[in-house]
Amino acid sequence: MNKYQYFLSNFQAINKADIKLEGITVLVGANGCGKSTLSRWLYYIVNTINRYKELVVESFIRSKSLELMNILRIMNIEFDIRPVVSSREIQEINDIETFSDIYHRIYSDFLDSIIQWVNKRAVTKSRKTRLASYFNIPYSDNTDEFSANIIAYCNSKNDEFDKEARLAIIHRNKNITNKLFKLALSRINEYGE
């Protein structure tokens, strides 16, 4: 199971909560201390994280499925590739590329928002320190330096994502290319005899 750590403060009945979720987690406290509030808050946070792909990617992919099926139909009629390349293989490539595009738009908006927030004079040092702790980056009183640390961290995460997405696309494209090449060779051999 994944391990999560959440921090919440000054929210309804909750003064301060620092929670590690590892397997089964039990919330205990007196009546009115915020157990139900915290449970609902954790449910919505974890549920949204777990449904991220469905919420962001799958609705877009469903809207494009008819277009994809038409392309596959044309490819099957014109090039007779149905036995070699399944629609699922092509759909998986589309999923990765679509997810990558959406991820980069969200990443860009997120980074812009964080930098704007850090540059506000009204943001307290404790909130900036909490952000530094969350990103596991060094805190600096110098706003430009702190912003640069955030950008460097986010860019490193973005680079990791890009590398994984490229490897997945290359792997799937290589499989399809190999199948098409084998089909072409078998057709050449059929007509060559």
Order of alpha helices (4+ residues) and beta strands (2+ residues): beta-beta-alpha-alpha-alpha-alpha-alpha
